[in-house]
Amino acid sequence: MDSGIVLETLEQARAFFQKDRFAAGSGMTVEEVSPGRAVISLCLTEAHRNAVGGVMGGVLLTMADFACAVASHFGTGTGQHVSADAHMSFLNPCRDDVLRAEAACLKPGKRLSWYEVLIRDGQDTLVAKATFTMCRIDLT
């Protein structure tokens, strides 16, 4: 059975994912979408920083997860997609107060799909890289 989630425009994606309370409450914004792809931005605040002033790793993982959620739901109309597996590498410190996460589908499947997410700061430094396995579930 289909979940009834049909997202075909940037405005629809933004409205739907505004209900993702944690990501929206953290300040994440859907910037771009196309089937199997999404770009999320975040302007960092002190609330996103750890005890030594760096970006908390959970912020980066949340951005990556959110980007995959948006990318996997946009233009598919094929049930609900959830993260089944995630791996993240923290590569460089963030050098400013802007982050941009881009998720892209590497291999779509009937039940499982594989995504890569690259997170860069405003200076285009690659801060983190993640891979996700997304699982389509039917809500019956």
ZADO-517357 format. One record per atom (N, C-alpha, C, O): residue number from 1; atom name; x, y, z; residue in one letter. Coordinates in nm, 2 decimals. Example, Ala and Ser with C-alpha at 12.3 -4.5 7.8 and 13.67 -1.06 7.14 Angstrom:
2
ATOM   i at      u      v      w aa
ATOM   1  N   1.32  -0.57   0.78  A
ATOM   1 CA   1.23  -0.45   0.78  A
ATOM   1  C   1.32  -0.33   0.78  A
ATOM   1  O   1.42  -0.33   0.85  A
ATOM   2  N   1.28  -0.22   0.71  S
ATOM   2 CA   1.37  -0.11   0.71  S
ATOM   2  C   1.29   0.00   0.79  S
ATOM   2  O   1.34   0.11   0.80  S
REM end
This chain:
140
ATOM   i at      u      v      w aa
ATOM   1  N   0.08  -0.12   0.00  M
ATOM   1 CA   0.00   0.00   0.00  M
ATOM   1  C   0.09   0.12   0.00  M
ATOM   1  O   0.19   0.13   0.07  M
ATOM   2  N   0.05   0.22  -0.07  D
ATOM   2 CA   0.12   0.35  -0.08  D
ATOM   2  C   0.10   0.43   0.04  D
ATOM   2  O  -0.01   0.43   0.10  D
ATOM   3  N   0.20   0.51   0.08  S
ATOM   3 CA   0.19   0.60   0.20  S
ATOM   3  C   0.11   0.72   0.18  S
ATOM   3  O   0.08   0.80   0.27  S
ATOM   4  N   0.08   0.76   0.05  G
ATOM   4 CA   0.01   0.88   0.02  G
ATOM   4  C   0.11   1.00   0.01  G
ATOM   4  O   0.06   1.11  -0.01  G
ATOM   5  N   0.24   0.98   0.03  I
ATOM   5 CA   0.34   1.09   0.02  I
ATOM   5  C   0.37   1.11  -0.13  I
ATOM   5  O   0.43   1.03  -0.19  I
ATOM   6  N   0.33   1.22  -0.18  V
ATOM   6 CA   0.36   1.26  -0.32  V
ATOM   6  C   0.42   1.40  -0.32  V
ATOM   6  O   0.35   1.50  -0.29  V
ATOM   7  N   0.55   1.40  -0.35  L
ATOM   7 CA   0.62   1.53  -0.35  L
ATOM   7  C   0.68   1.55  -0.49  L
ATOM   7  O   0.76   1.47  -0.53  L
ATOM   8  N   0.63   1.65  -0.55  E
ATOM   8 CA   0.68   1.68  -0.69  E
ATOM   8  C   0.73   1.82  -0.71  E
ATOM   8  O   0.78   1.85  -0.82  E
ATOM   9  N   0.73   1.90  -0.61  T
ATOM   9 CA   0.78   2.04  -0.63  T
ATOM   9  C   0.86   2.07  -0.50  T
ATOM   9  O   0.85   2.01  -0.40  T
ATOM  10  N   0.95   2.17  -0.52  L
ATOM  10 CA   1.03   2.21  -0.40  L
ATOM  10  C   0.94   2.26  -0.29  L
ATOM  10  O   0.96   2.23  -0.17  L
ATOM  11  N   0.83   2.33  -0.32  E
ATOM  11 CA   0.74   2.38  -0.22  E
ATOM  11  C   0.67   2.27  -0.15  E
ATOM  11  O   0.66   2.28  -0.02  E
ATOM  12  N   0.63   2.16  -0.22  Q
ATOM  12 CA   0.57   2.05  -0.15  Q
ATOM  12  C   0.67   1.98  -0.06  Q
ATOM  12  O   0.63   1.94   0.05  Q
ATOM  13  N   0.79   1.97  -0.10  A
ATOM  13 CA   0.90   1.90  -0.02  A
ATOM  13  C   0.92   1.99   0.11  A
ATOM  13  O   0.93   1.93   0.22  A
ATOM  14  N   0.93   2.12   0.09  R
ATOM  14 CA   0.95   2.20   0.21  R
ATOM  14  C   0.84   2.19   0.31  R
ATOM  14  O   0.86   2.18   0.43  R
ATOM  15  N   0.71   2.20   0.25  A
ATOM  15 CA   0.60   2.19   0.34  A
ATOM  15  C   0.59   2.06   0.41  A
ATOM  15  O   0.56   2.06   0.54  A
ATOM  16  N   0.61   1.95   0.34  F
ATOM  16 CA   0.60   1.82   0.41  F
ATOM  16  C   0.71   1.80   0.51  F
ATOM  16  O   0.68   1.76   0.62  F
ATOM  17  N   0.84   1.84   0.48  F
ATOM  17 CA   0.95   1.81   0.57  F
ATOM  17  C   0.96   1.92   0.68  F
ATOM  17  O   1.04   1.90   0.77  F
ATOM  18  N   0.88   2.02   0.67  Q
ATOM  18 CA   0.87   2.11   0.79  Q
ATOM  18  C   0.81   2.04   0.91  Q
ATOM  18  O   0.84   2.08   1.02  Q
ATOM  19  N   0.74   1.93   0.88  K
ATOM  19 CA   0.69   1.84   0.99  K
ATOM  19  C   0.79   1.76   1.06  K
ATOM  19  O   0.77   1.70   1.16  K
ATOM  20  N   0.91   1.75   1.00  D
ATOM  20 CA   1.02   1.68   1.06  D
ATOM  20  C   1.08   1.77   1.17  D
ATOM  20  O   1.17   1.85   1.14  D
ATOM  21  N   1.02   1.76   1.28  R
ATOM  21 CA   1.04   1.86   1.39  R
ATOM  21  C   1.19   1.88   1.43  R
ATOM  21  O   1.23   1.99   1.46  R
ATOM  22  N   1.26   1.77   1.44  F
ATOM  22 CA   1.40   1.78   1.48  F
ATOM  22  C   1.49   1.85   1.38  F
ATOM  22  O   1.56   1.94   1.42  F
ATOM  23  N   1.48   1.81   1.25  A
ATOM  23 CA   1.56   1.88   1.15  A
ATOM  23  C   1.51   2.03   1.14  A
ATOM  23  O   1.60   2.12   1.13  A
ATOM  24  N   1.38   2.05   1.13  A
ATOM  24 CA   1.34   2.19   1.11  A
ATOM  24  C   1.37   2.27   1.23  A
ATOM  24  O   1.41   2.39   1.22  A
ATOM  25  N   1.35   2.21   1.35  G
ATOM  25 CA   1.38   2.29   1.47  G
ATOM  25  C   1.53   2.31   1.49  G
ATOM  25  O   1.57   2.41   1.56  G
ATOM  26  N   1.61   2.24   1.42  S
ATOM  26 CA   1.76   2.26   1.43  S
ATOM  26  C   1.80   2.36   1.33  S
ATOM  26  O   1.92   2.41   1.32  S
ATOM  27  N   1.71   2.41   1.24  G
ATOM  27 CA   1.74   2.51   1.14  G
ATOM  27  C   1.77   2.46   1.00  G
ATOM  27  O   1.82   2.54   0.92  G
ATOM  28  N   1.75   2.33   0.97  M
ATOM  28 CA   1.78   2.28   0.84  M
ATOM  28  C   1.67   2.32   0.74  M
ATOM  28  O   1.55   2.32   0.77  M
ATOM  29  N   1.72   2.35   0.62  T
ATOM  29 CA   1.63   2.40   0.51  T
ATOM  29  C   1.65   2.32   0.39  T
ATOM  29  O   1.76   2.29   0.35  T
ATOM  30  N   1.54   2.28   0.32  V
ATOM  30 CA   1.55   2.21   0.20  V
ATOM  30  C   1.57   2.32   0.09  V
ATOM  30  O   1.49   2.41   0.07  V
ATOM  31  N   1.69   2.31   0.02  E
ATOM  31 CA   1.72   2.41  -0.08  E
ATOM  31  C   1.69   2.37  -0.22  E
ATOM  31  O   1.65   2.45  -0.30  E
ATOM  32  N   1.72   2.24  -0.25  E
ATOM  32 CA   1.70   2.19  -0.39  E
ATOM  32  C   1.65   2.04  -0.38  E
ATOM  32  O   1.69   1.97  -0.29  E
ATOM  33  N   1.57   2.00  -0.48  V
ATOM  33 CA   1.53   1.86  -0.48  V
ATOM  33  C   1.51   1.82  -0.63  V
ATOM  33  O   1.47   1.90  -0.71  V
ATOM  34  N   1.53   1.70  -0.66  S
ATOM  34 CA   1.50   1.63  -0.78  S
ATOM  34  C   1.49   1.48  -0.75  S
ATOM  34  O   1.55   1.44  -0.65  S
ATOM  35  N   1.44   1.40  -0.83  P
ATOM  35 CA   1.43   1.26  -0.80  P
ATOM  35  C   1.56   1.20  -0.76  P
ATOM  35  O   1.66   1.20  -0.84  P
ATOM  36  N   1.57   1.14  -0.64  G
ATOM  36 CA   1.70   1.08  -0.60  G
ATOM  36  C   1.80   1.18  -0.55  G
ATOM  36  O   1.92   1.14  -0.53  G
ATOM  37  N   1.77   1.31  -0.54  R
ATOM  37 CA   1.87   1.41  -0.50  R
ATOM  37  C   1.81   1.51  -0.41  R
ATOM  37  O   1.69   1.55  -0.43  R
ATOM  38  N   1.88   1.56  -0.31  A
ATOM  38 CA   1.84   1.67  -0.23  A
ATOM  38  C   1.96   1.75  -0.18  A
ATOM  38  O   2.06   1.69  -0.15  A
ATOM  39  N   1.94   1.88  -0.16  V
ATOM  39 CA   2.04   1.97  -0.10  V
ATOM  39  C   1.97   2.03   0.02  V
ATOM  39  O   1.87   2.09   0.01  V
ATOM  40  N   2.04   2.02   0.14  I
ATOM  40 CA   2.00   2.08   0.26  I
ATOM  40  C   2.10   2.18   0.31  I
ATOM  40  O   2.22   2.15   0.30  I
ATOM  41  N   2.05   2.29   0.37  S
ATOM  41 CA   2.15   2.39   0.42  S
ATOM  41  C   2.12   2.41   0.57  S
ATOM  41  O   2.01   2.38   0.62  S
ATOM  42  N   2.22   2.46   0.64  L
ATOM  42 CA   2.21   2.49   0.78  L
ATOM  42  C   2.31   2.60   0.82  L
ATOM  42  O   2.43   2.59   0.79  L
ATOM  43  N   2.25   2.70   0.88  C
ATOM  43 CA   2.34   2.81   0.93  C
ATOM  43  C   2.36   2.77   1.08  C
ATOM  43  O   2.27   2.76   1.16  C
ATOM  44  N   2.49   2.75   1.11  L
ATOM  44 CA   2.52   2.70   1.25  L
ATOM  44  C   2.51   2.81   1.35  L
ATOM  44  O   2.53   2.93   1.33  L
ATOM  45  N   2.47   2.77   1.47  T
ATOM  45 CA   2.46   2.86   1.59  T
ATOM  45  C   2.54   2.79   1.70  T
ATOM  45  O   2.60   2.68   1.68  T
ATOM  46  N   2.55   2.85   1.81  E
ATOM  46 CA   2.62   2.80   1.93  E
ATOM  46  C   2.56   2.66   1.97  E
ATOM  46  O   2.63   2.58   2.02  E
ATOM  47  N   2.43   2.65   1.95  A
ATOM  47 CA   2.36   2.52   1.99  A
ATOM  47  C   2.41   2.40   1.91  A
ATOM  47  O   2.39   2.29   1.95  A
ATOM  48  N   2.48   2.43   1.79  H
ATOM  48 CA   2.53   2.32   1.71  H
ATOM  48  C   2.67   2.28   1.74  H
ATOM  48  O   2.73   2.19   1.68  H
ATOM  49  N   2.73   2.35   1.84  R
ATOM  49 CA   2.87   2.33   1.87  R
ATOM  49  C   2.89   2.24   1.99  R
ATOM  49  O   2.81   2.23   2.08  R
ATOM  50  N   3.01   2.17   1.99  N
ATOM  50 CA   3.04   2.09   2.10  N
ATOM  50  C   3.13   2.17   2.20  N
ATOM  50  O   3.14   2.29   2.19  N
ATOM  51  N   3.18   2.10   2.30  A
ATOM  51 CA   3.25   2.17   2.41  A
ATOM  51  C   3.37   2.24   2.37  A
ATOM  51  O   3.42   2.34   2.43  A
ATOM  52  N   3.44   2.20   2.26  V
ATOM  52 CA   3.56   2.26   2.21  V
ATOM  52  C   3.53   2.36   2.09  V
ATOM  52  O   3.63   2.41   2.03  V
ATOM  53  N   3.41   2.38   2.06  G
ATOM  53 CA   3.37   2.48   1.96  G
ATOM  53  C   3.35   2.42   1.82  G
ATOM  53  O   3.31   2.49   1.73  G
ATOM  54  N   3.38   2.29   1.80  G
ATOM  54 CA   3.35   2.23   1.67  G
ATOM  54  C   3.21   2.20   1.65  G
ATOM  54  O   3.13   2.20   1.75  G
ATOM  55  N   3.17   2.16   1.53  V
ATOM  55 CA   3.03   2.11   1.50  V
ATOM  55  C   3.01   1.98   1.56  V
ATOM  55  O   3.09   1.88   1.54  V
ATOM  56  N   2.91   1.96   1.64  M
ATOM  56 CA   2.88   1.83   1.70  M
ATOM  56  C   2.85   1.73   1.59  M
ATOM  56  O   2.78   1.76   1.50  M
ATOM  57  N   2.91   1.61   1.61  G
ATOM  57 CA   2.90   1.51   1.50  G
ATOM  57  C   2.75   1.47   1.48  G
ATOM  57  O   2.72   1.44   1.36  G
ATOM  58  N   2.67   1.48   1.58  G
ATOM  58 CA   2.53   1.44   1.56  G
ATOM  58  C   2.46   1.54   1.47  G
ATOM  58  O   2.36   1.50   1.40  G
ATOM  59  N   2.50   1.66   1.46  V
ATOM  59 CA   2.45   1.76   1.37  V
ATOM  59  C   2.47   1.72   1.23  V
ATOM  59  O   2.38   1.72   1.14  V
ATOM  60  N   2.60   1.67   1.20  L
ATOM  60 CA   2.63   1.63   1.07  L
ATOM  60  C   2.55   1.50   1.03  L
ATOM  60  O   2.51   1.49   0.91  L
ATOM  61  N   2.54   1.41   1.12  L
ATOM  61 CA   2.47   1.29   1.09  L
ATOM  61  C   2.32   1.32   1.07  L
ATOM  61  O   2.26   1.26   0.98  L
ATOM  62  N   2.26   1.41   1.15  T
ATOM  62 CA   2.12   1.45   1.13  T
ATOM  62  C   2.10   1.51   0.99  T
ATOM  62  O   2.01   1.48   0.92  T
ATOM  63  N   2.20   1.60   0.95  M
ATOM  63 CA   2.19   1.66   0.82  M
ATOM  63  C   2.19   1.56   0.71  M
ATOM  63  O   2.11   1.56   0.62  M
ATOM  64  N   2.28   1.46   0.72  A
ATOM  64 CA   2.29   1.36   0.62  A
ATOM  64  C   2.16   1.27   0.61  A
ATOM  64  O   2.11   1.24   0.51  A
ATOM  65  N   2.11   1.23   0.73  D
ATOM  65 CA   1.99   1.16   0.74  D
ATOM  65  C   1.87   1.23   0.68  D
ATOM  65  O   1.79   1.18   0.60  D
ATOM  66  N   1.86   1.36   0.71  F
ATOM  66 CA   1.75   1.44   0.66  F
ATOM  66  C   1.76   1.46   0.51  F
ATOM  66  O   1.66   1.45   0.44  F
ATOM  67  N   1.88   1.48   0.46  A
ATOM  67 CA   1.90   1.49   0.31  A
ATOM  67  C   1.86   1.36   0.24  A
ATOM  67  O   1.80   1.37   0.13  A
ATOM  68  N   1.89   1.25   0.30  C
ATOM  68 CA   1.85   1.12   0.24  C
ATOM  68  C   1.70   1.10   0.24  C
ATOM  68  O   1.64   1.05   0.15  C
ATOM  69  N   1.64   1.14   0.35  A
ATOM  69 CA   1.49   1.13   0.36  A
ATOM  69  C   1.43   1.21   0.25  A
ATOM  69  O   1.33   1.17   0.19  A
ATOM  70  N   1.47   1.34   0.23  V
ATOM  70 CA   1.41   1.42   0.13  V
ATOM  70  C   1.44   1.36  -0.01  V
ATOM  70  O   1.34   1.35  -0.09  V
ATOM  71  N   1.56   1.32  -0.04  A
ATOM  71 CA   1.59   1.27  -0.17  A
ATOM  71  C   1.51   1.14  -0.20  A
ATOM  71  O   1.47   1.12  -0.31  A
ATOM  72  N   1.50   1.06  -0.10  S
ATOM  72 CA   1.43   0.93  -0.12  S
ATOM  72  C   1.28   0.94  -0.14  S
ATOM  72  O   1.22   0.85  -0.20  S
ATOM  73  N   1.22   1.04  -0.09  H
ATOM  73 CA   1.08   1.06  -0.10  H
ATOM  73  C   1.04   1.14  -0.22  H
ATOM  73  O   0.92   1.13  -0.27  H
ATOM  74  N   1.13   1.22  -0.27  F
ATOM  74 CA   1.09   1.32  -0.38  F
ATOM  74  C   1.07   1.25  -0.51  F
ATOM  74  O   1.16   1.18  -0.56  F
ATOM  75  N   0.95   1.27  -0.57  G
ATOM  75 CA   0.92   1.22  -0.70  G
ATOM  75  C   0.90   1.07  -0.71  G
ATOM  75  O   0.89   1.01  -0.82  G
ATOM  76  N   0.90   1.00  -0.60  T
ATOM  76 CA   0.88   0.85  -0.61  T
ATOM  76  C   0.74   0.80  -0.59  T
ATOM  76  O   0.70   0.72  -0.66  T
ATOM  77  N   0.67   0.85  -0.49  G
ATOM  77 CA   0.53   0.81  -0.46  G
ATOM  77  C   0.53   0.66  -0.43  G
ATOM  77  O   0.43   0.60  -0.46  G
ATOM  78  N   0.63   0.60  -0.38  T
ATOM  78 CA   0.64   0.46  -0.36  T
ATOM  78  C   0.66   0.42  -0.21  T
ATOM  78  O   0.76   0.36  -0.17  T
ATOM  79  N   0.57   0.46  -0.12  G
ATOM  79 CA   0.57   0.42   0.02  G
ATOM  79  C   0.66   0.52   0.10  G
ATOM  79  O   0.71   0.62   0.05  G
ATOM  80  N   0.68   0.48   0.22  Q
ATOM  80 CA   0.77   0.56   0.31  Q
ATOM  80  C   0.91   0.50   0.31  Q
ATOM  80  O   0.93   0.38   0.30  Q
ATOM  81  N   1.01   0.59   0.31  H
ATOM  81 CA   1.15   0.55   0.31  H
ATOM  81  C   1.21   0.58   0.45  H
ATOM  81  O   1.19   0.69   0.50  H
ATOM  82  N   1.28   0.49   0.50  V
ATOM  82 CA   1.35   0.51   0.63  V
ATOM  82  C   1.49   0.46   0.62  V
ATOM  82  O   1.53   0.38   0.53  V
ATOM  83  N   1.58   0.52   0.70  S
ATOM  83 CA   1.72   0.48   0.71  S
ATOM  83  C   1.73   0.34   0.77  S
ATOM  83  O   1.68   0.31   0.88  S
ATOM  84  N   1.80   0.25   0.70  A
ATOM  84 CA   1.82   0.11   0.75  A
ATOM  84  C   1.96   0.10   0.80  A
ATOM  84  O   1.99   0.02   0.88  A
ATOM  85  N   2.06   0.18   0.74  D
ATOM  85 CA   2.20   0.17   0.77  D
ATOM  85  C   2.26   0.30   0.74  D
ATOM  85  O   2.23   0.36   0.64  D
ATOM  86  N   2.36   0.34   0.82  A
ATOM  86 CA   2.43   0.47   0.79  A
ATOM  86  C   2.58   0.45   0.84  A
ATOM  86  O   2.61   0.39   0.94  A
ATOM  87  N   2.67   0.51   0.76  H
ATOM  87 CA   2.81   0.52   0.79  H
ATOM  87  C   2.85   0.66   0.76  H
ATOM  87  O   2.82   0.71   0.65  H
ATOM  88  N   2.93   0.72   0.85  M
ATOM  88 CA   2.98   0.86   0.83  M
ATOM  88  C   3.13   0.87   0.86  M
ATOM  88  O   3.17   0.81   0.96  M
ATOM  89  N   3.20   0.94   0.78  S
ATOM  89 CA   3.34   0.98   0.80  S
ATOM  89  C   3.34   1.13   0.82  S
ATOM  89  O   3.29   1.20   0.74  S
ATOM  90  N   3.41   1.17   0.93  F
ATOM  90 CA   3.43   1.31   0.96  F
ATOM  90  C   3.57   1.34   0.90  F
ATOM  90  O   3.67   1.29   0.95  F
ATOM  91  N   3.57   1.43   0.80  L
ATOM  91 CA   3.69   1.45   0.73  L
ATOM  91  C   3.77   1.58   0.76  L
ATOM  91  O   3.89   1.57   0.77  L
ATOM  92  N   3.70   1.69   0.78  N
ATOM  92 CA   3.77   1.81   0.81  N
ATOM  92  C   3.68   1.90   0.90  N
ATOM  92  O   3.56   1.88   0.91  N
ATOM  93  N   3.74   1.99   0.98  P
ATOM  93 CA   3.66   2.08   1.06  P
ATOM  93  C   3.58   2.18   0.97  P
ATOM  93  O   3.63   2.21   0.86  P
ATOM  94  N   3.47   2.22   1.02  C
ATOM  94 CA   3.39   2.32   0.95  C
ATOM  94  C   3.46   2.46   0.98  C
ATOM  94  O   3.49   2.49   1.09  C
ATOM  95  N   3.49   2.53   0.87  R
ATOM  95 CA   3.56   2.66   0.89  R
ATOM  95  C   3.48   2.78   0.89  R
ATOM  95  O   3.53   2.89   0.90  R
ATOM  96  N   3.35   2.77   0.88  D
ATOM  96 CA   3.26   2.89   0.89  D
ATOM  96  C   3.13   2.85   0.95  D
ATOM  96  O   3.12   2.74   1.01  D
ATOM  97  N   3.02   2.92   0.93  D
ATOM  97 CA   2.90   2.90   1.00  D
ATOM  97  C   2.79   2.85   0.90  D
ATOM  97  O   2.67   2.86   0.93  D
ATOM  98  N   2.83   2.80   0.79  V
ATOM  98 CA   2.73   2.75   0.69  V
ATOM  98  C   2.77   2.60   0.65  V
ATOM  98  O   2.88   2.57   0.63  V
ATOM  99  N   2.67   2.52   0.65  L
ATOM  99 CA   2.69   2.38   0.60  L
ATOM  99  C   2.58   2.35   0.49  L
ATOM  99  O   2.47   2.40   0.49  L
ATOM 100  N   2.63   2.27   0.40  R
ATOM 100 CA   2.54   2.23   0.28  R
ATOM 100  C   2.56   2.08   0.26  R
ATOM 100  O   2.67   2.03   0.24  R
ATOM 101  N   2.45   2.00   0.27  A
ATOM 101 CA   2.45   1.86   0.25  A
ATOM 101  C   2.38   1.82   0.12  A
ATOM 101  O   2.27   1.87   0.10  A
ATOM 102  N   2.45   1.74   0.04  E
ATOM 102 CA   2.39   1.70  -0.09  E
ATOM 102  C   2.39   1.55  -0.09  E
ATOM 102  O   2.49   1.48  -0.08  E
ATOM 103  N   2.26   1.50  -0.10  A
ATOM 103 CA   2.24   1.36  -0.10  A
ATOM 103  C   2.21   1.32  -0.25  A
ATOM 103  O   2.14   1.39  -0.32  A
ATOM 104  N   2.26   1.20  -0.29  A
ATOM 104 CA   2.24   1.15  -0.43  A
ATOM 104  C   2.22   1.00  -0.42  A
ATOM 104  O   2.30   0.93  -0.35  A
ATOM 105  N   2.12   0.95  -0.49  C
ATOM 105 CA   2.10   0.81  -0.50  C
ATOM 105  C   2.20   0.74  -0.59  C
ATOM 105  O   2.22   0.78  -0.70  C
ATOM 106  N   2.28   0.65  -0.53  L
ATOM 106 CA   2.38   0.57  -0.61  L
ATOM 106  C   2.32   0.46  -0.68  L
ATOM 106  O   2.36   0.42  -0.80  L
ATOM 107  N   2.22   0.39  -0.62  K
ATOM 107 CA   2.15   0.27  -0.68  K
ATOM 107  C   2.01   0.26  -0.62  K
ATOM 107  O   2.00   0.23  -0.50  K
ATOM 108  N   1.91   0.28  -0.70  P
ATOM 108 CA   1.78   0.26  -0.66  P
ATOM 108  C   1.74   0.12  -0.66  P
ATOM 108  O   1.79   0.04  -0.75  P
ATOM 109  N   1.65   0.08  -0.58  G
ATOM 109 CA   1.60  -0.06  -0.58  G
ATOM 109  C   1.45  -0.07  -0.54  G
ATOM 109  O   1.40   0.04  -0.50  G
ATOM 110  N   1.39  -0.18  -0.55  K
ATOM 110 CA   1.25  -0.20  -0.52  K
ATOM 110  C   1.23  -0.18  -0.37  K
ATOM 110  O   1.13  -0.11  -0.33  K
ATOM 111  N   1.31  -0.23  -0.29  R
ATOM 111 CA   1.30  -0.23  -0.14  R
ATOM 111  C   1.41  -0.14  -0.08  R
ATOM 111  O   1.39  -0.06   0.01  R
ATOM 112  N   1.53  -0.16  -0.12  L
ATOM 112 CA   1.65  -0.09  -0.07  L
ATOM 112  C   1.71  -0.01  -0.18  L
ATOM 112  O   1.72  -0.04  -0.29  L
ATOM 113  N   1.76   0.11  -0.13  S
ATOM 113 CA   1.83   0.20  -0.22  S
ATOM 113  C   1.95   0.26  -0.15  S
ATOM 113  O   1.95   0.27  -0.02  S
ATOM 114  N   2.06   0.29  -0.22  W
ATOM 114 CA   2.18   0.33  -0.16  W
ATOM 114  C   2.21   0.48  -0.20  W
ATOM 114  O   2.20   0.52  -0.31  W
ATOM 115  N   2.25   0.55  -0.10  Y
ATOM 115 CA   2.27   0.70  -0.11  Y
ATOM 115  C   2.41   0.74  -0.06  Y
ATOM 115  O   2.47   0.67   0.03  Y
ATOM 116  N   2.46   0.84  -0.12  E
ATOM 116 CA   2.58   0.91  -0.07  E
ATOM 116  C   2.55   1.05  -0.03  E
ATOM 116  O   2.47   1.12  -0.11  E
ATOM 117  N   2.61   1.10   0.08  V
ATOM 117 CA   2.58   1.24   0.12  V
ATOM 117  C   2.72   1.30   0.14  V
ATOM 117  O   2.81   1.25   0.21  V
ATOM 118  N   2.74   1.42   0.08  L
ATOM 118 CA   2.86   1.50   0.10  L
ATOM 118  C   2.82   1.63   0.17  L
ATOM 118  O   2.73   1.70   0.13  L
ATOM 119  N   2.89   1.66   0.28  I
ATOM 119 CA   2.86   1.78   0.35  I
ATOM 119  C   2.98   1.87   0.34  I
ATOM 119  O   3.09   1.83   0.38  I
ATOM 120  N   2.95   1.99   0.29  R
ATOM 120 CA   3.06   2.09   0.27  R
ATOM 120  C   3.03   2.22   0.35  R
ATOM 120  O   2.91   2.25   0.38  R
ATOM 121  N   3.13   2.29   0.39  D
ATOM 121 CA   3.11   2.42   0.46  D
ATOM 121  C   3.10   2.53   0.35  D
ATOM 121  O   3.11   2.50   0.23  D
ATOM 122  N   3.08   2.65   0.39  G
ATOM 122 CA   3.07   2.76   0.30  G
ATOM 122  C   3.19   2.79   0.22  G
ATOM 122  O   3.18   2.87   0.12  G
ATOM 123  N   3.31   2.74   0.26  Q
ATOM 123 CA   3.43   2.75   0.18  Q
ATOM 123  C   3.45   2.63   0.09  Q
ATOM 123  O   3.56   2.62   0.03  Q
ATOM 124  N   3.35   2.55   0.07  D
ATOM 124 CA   3.35   2.43  -0.01  D
ATOM 124  C   3.45   2.32   0.04  D
ATOM 124  O   3.49   2.24  -0.04  D
ATOM 125  N   3.48   2.33   0.17  T
ATOM 125 CA   3.56   2.22   0.23  T
ATOM 125  C   3.48   2.10   0.26  T
ATOM 125  O   3.37   2.12   0.32  T
ATOM 126  N   3.52   1.98   0.22  L
ATOM 126 CA   3.44   1.86   0.24  L
ATOM 126  C   3.46   1.83   0.39  L
ATOM 126  O   3.57   1.79   0.44  L
ATOM 127  N   3.35   1.84   0.47  V
ATOM 127 CA   3.35   1.83   0.61  V
ATOM 127  C   3.32   1.68   0.65  V
ATOM 127  O   3.39   1.63   0.74  V
ATOM 128  N   3.23   1.62   0.58  A
ATOM 128 CA   3.19   1.48   0.61  A
ATOM 128  C   3.13   1.41   0.49  A
ATOM 128  O   3.08   1.48   0.40  A
ATOM 129  N   3.15   1.28   0.49  K
ATOM 129 CA   3.09   1.20   0.38  K
ATOM 129  C   3.01   1.08   0.45  K
ATOM 129  O   3.06   1.02   0.54  K
ATOM 130  N   2.89   1.05   0.40  A
ATOM 130 CA   2.81   0.95   0.46  A
ATOM 130  C   2.76   0.86   0.35  A
ATOM 130  O   2.73   0.91   0.24  A
ATOM 131  N   2.73   0.74   0.38  T
ATOM 131 CA   2.66   0.65   0.29  T
ATOM 131  C   2.54   0.59   0.37  T
ATOM 131  O   2.55   0.56   0.49  T
ATOM 132  N   2.43   0.58   0.31  F
ATOM 132 CA   2.30   0.53   0.37  F
ATOM 132  C   2.24   0.42   0.28  F
ATOM 132  O   2.25   0.43   0.16  F
ATOM 133  N   2.18   0.32   0.35  T
ATOM 133 CA   2.09   0.23   0.29  T
ATOM 133  C   1.95   0.27   0.33  T
ATOM 133  O   1.92   0.28   0.45  T
ATOM 134  N   1.87   0.31   0.24  M
ATOM 134 CA   1.73   0.35   0.27  M
ATOM 134  C   1.64   0.23   0.23  M
ATOM 134  O   1.66   0.16   0.13  M
ATOM 135  N   1.54   0.21   0.32  C
ATOM 135 CA   1.44   0.10   0.30  C
ATOM 135  C   1.30   0.16   0.28  C
ATOM 135  O   1.26   0.24   0.35  C
ATOM 136  N   1.24   0.11   0.17  R
ATOM 136 CA   1.10   0.15   0.14  R
ATOM 136  C   1.01   0.05   0.22  R
ATOM 136  O   1.02  -0.07   0.21  R
ATOM 137  N   0.92   0.11   0.30  I
ATOM 137 CA   0.82   0.03   0.37  I
ATOM 137  C   0.68   0.07   0.33  I
ATOM 137  O   0.66   0.18   0.30  I
ATOM 138  N   0.60  -0.03   0.33  D
ATOM 138 CA   0.46   0.00   0.30  D
ATOM 138  C   0.38   0.01   0.43  D
ATOM 138  O   0.39  -0.07   0.52  D
ATOM 139  N   0.30   0.11   0.43  L
ATOM 139 CA   0.21   0.13   0.55  L
ATOM 139  C   0.08   0.07   0.53  L
ATOM 139  O  -0.01   0.13   0.46  L
ATOM 140  N   0.06  -0.05   0.58  T
ATOM 140 CA  -0.07  -0.12   0.56  T
ATOM 140  C  -0.15  -0.14   0.69  T
ATOM 140  O  -0.25  -0.19   0.69  T
REM end
